[in-house]
Amino acid sequence: MKLRDRGLSAGGSSLVMLGVLLIAGSSEAATWYVKADPPHAGNGSKNRPFNSLQALEARSGPGDTLYVIQSHGVLDGGIQLKDGQQLIGLGPKVTVANPHSARATLTNTSGARYDGDVIRLAKNNVVRNIHIDNAFRSSILGINAENPCIEDNLMTNDMAVHDLPEIEGPPPSTCSGTTCAGEWPNGYILFAPQTNHFGAITLVSCGPDARGTPLLDPQLQAQSYCSFLGAPGSIADAGTVDIKRNVIRDSNSDGIMLIDDTGVTSTFDVDHNVIKDLSQDLPDPTTIGITDHVVRSRGITLITIDHSVSNLELTNYDASNLSPFGTFAADGLVFLACGYSPLVDADVWDVSISNPFLTGDNANGDSIEIQHHASADGILNVDIRRAHLSDPASTNVKLIDAANPQNGTYNVSISDSVLSNRNTNGIYDPVTNNNGNEDAQIRYSGTEMPQTKAINLTVRNVDISGLGRGIGLRVAPTRTVNTNKIDQLHVLVENSSFENLTGEAVYWSQSSSVPIGADGGAVIDLGGGTLGSVGNNRFVNNGVPGNLPPGVNPAGIDPVAPVDGDVSVSFSPADVVPDSRIYLFAEHNYWGGGAPVISTTPGGAPITDIYFTPPGVVFEGVTDYLTVDPRP
């Protein structure tokens, strides 16, 4: 540093300024380089890069920029970033590069360092253009990592070193109290009731609240999940989490796992990510003795616990082939609310979730699952737009109560979307998922707890076709009856198409011993009703009993009989109705060109279009119908 003469003449004040300049200069961010295969350890400069992640970590400071020079070698051992650091890979764009090209590649092949995580986040980190391969645990792990930016990375072969028993640990049947023997470090289960793996990207944030008591789920950790993972402390707000343009594939873990716990607020911006080909090398769990639980293999999972608030914008997401054949849950996107007063606000649009190999669990493979799991007064707000959901093992969109939640609210809207099950333009593919049960395409399951506070479902401009029902309850060999008390049921459907379904297009059957609509009413508005539906729906060739299309193997689907028409709303038994009513409206729709056939006698399909049971179901009839198909 060179001082001008007039600066020196300033006496003591110049010396003070000199000290300030020296301090400022020493705190400036630095730039460091590392490369996998230089013959000698360098000093971290571009021409003499470090040759290990350990040296890079030791020399770098907060706010520094760390460049990984492209190479055919791999840097092993993992790295813990410091606050404000950026870790950037040089060379080709790893998500699209030739697989044999030199690129910035990191790994952590054992659990000896950082439990096998490859990159651990601090606060305000950027991770960009890194190929993370063969992680022993997570590719990227952040605990209370505020404002991370994870973009343009490739993650492959996560946890590929493990066999299935190593991943799962002992089965949940060995759990006792609040501790499960299958959790880390004895296995890789992070949230025990769901038997989740760590994801390729795993972000856990915990707020200042104490764990809610009593524990609504005995397997929920008594401390926050941050403390459980060895990181005490909390943050009130995780800031904005950017996860963009990453590719996760060929791994034995979940894709992205996001957990908000004990009163934290998080805002996630998740855009243009691809997750595919998960757990393909794992065997069917039942063949190796895992018979008391389902192994999860899921694309993106958001778990919101105990007063936490999770805000998610998920856009341009492409998920496919998320588990092999067997008792796996191949869910594409999961929202799970647990504990006291969790709140999720999610905006999901331009997503494609598919199961082209027709594999997965026989009851839990859902394109999108929206779940209250052992929650009290939880709220799930999920808006789905422009989604293409196809060929799940079970359901395309599932609303589910599990582990005895209390007073959960579902506010779910689906618009401008296509939901299908082995059906293209009305023509069935002769191959079906013989391992799964083709279910209702939009389904509510609430048999574990006597009360759900509200279900507000809006379906606009959605095409639904294929095997199973359209909207309603689970398909079963006999008529499925909802036994859950629902204070408010509002279902609005307009400008939508239901075609070539093997079950009813719209189905609800309420147990007459359980009230519905006590607070806010129970309304199914398909047109002209109190919820404001304009109708304009089309019902074409649905629910023909025993008449599966040519070439469809019935072994892979649930039985479709009995079927009572396109629309079936009933109480069971019909003659014992509590102080409850379901109001059904169905004006201004297309029923094949004429007036719909209406019946109060079950088993009338294919002649019956609308079946209902008075007096519990209040239906005013249809005076306005379309004679011309709105979508020929």
BELJOSUL-V119139 format. One line per field, one symbol per residue. psi: psi as a letter, one per 30 degrees, with the letter a starting at -180 (. if undefined). burial: b if it has 24 or more other C-alpha atoms within 12 Angstrom, else e. A space follows every 50 residues. Layout:
psi: ???
burial: ???
This chain:
psi: kkklefeefgbeeeeeeeeeeeeeefgkklklkkkegkflkagglefill gleeeeeefllkflkjkjkklflkklflkjllkfkkjkklaljffglkfg lkljklljglgekhggkekklbkhlkjkhkjjkhkeckekkkjhjkhljj khlkjlhkgffkleeeefallffgkkbgkkfflkgfahjejeffhklkle jjkkkkafllkkklkfkffkkfllfeeeggilllkekfakjkjkhlkklh lglldkjkkklhglkkjkjjkhkkklhkgffklkeffggjfglkkkjldk kjkkkigljjkkjjlhkjkliglakaikjikekkkkklakhkkkjkjkli kkkliffhlllgfgjkekkjkjjhlkhlkjjjjkkhkjkkhlfdkejkkk klhhlkhkkjjkkklhlkkljhkjhgkkkfkljffljjakejkkjhffkf kkekjjkkjkhkkklakaldkblkklelkkkkgkkjekjjjkklhlkjkh kfalekkkjkkffklkgfjfljkjjgkgaffgkfbglkjjhkhjkgiklk fkjffgllkfkkkhaekjklkklfgjkailkkkkkhlhlkggfakkkkkg klgfkgekekkljlfekjkfajfjlkfkkfi.
burial: eeeeeeeeeeeeeeeeeeeeeeeeeeeeeebbbbbbbbeeeeebbeeebb bbbbbbbebbbbbbbbbbbbbebbbbbbbbbbbbbbbbbbbbbbbeeeee ebbbbbbbbbbeebbbbbbbbbbbbbbbbbbbbbbbbbbbbbbbbbbbbb bbbbbbbbbbbbbbbbbbbbbbeeeeebbbbbbbbebbbbbbbbbbbbbb bbbbbbbbbbbbeebbbbbbbbbbbbbbbeeebbbbbbbbbbbbbbbbbb bbbbbbbbbbbbbbbbbbbbbbbbbbbbbbbbebbeeeebeebbbbbbbb bbbbbbbbbbbbbbbbbbbbbbbbbbbbbbbbbbbbbbbbbbbbbbbbbb bbbbbbbbbbbbbbbbbbbbbbbbbbbbbbbbbbbbbbbbbbbbbbbbbb bbbbbbbbbbbbbbbbbbbbbbbeebebbebbbbbbbbbbbbbbbbbebb bbbbbbbbbbbbbbbbbbbbbbbbbbeebbbbbbbbbbbbbbbbbbbbbb bbbbbbbbbbbbbbbbbeeebbbbbbbbbebebbbbbbbbbbbbbebbbe ebbbebbbbbbbbbbbbbbbbbebeebbebbbbbbbbbbbbbeebbbbbb ebbbbbbbbbbbbbbbbbbebbeebbeeeeee
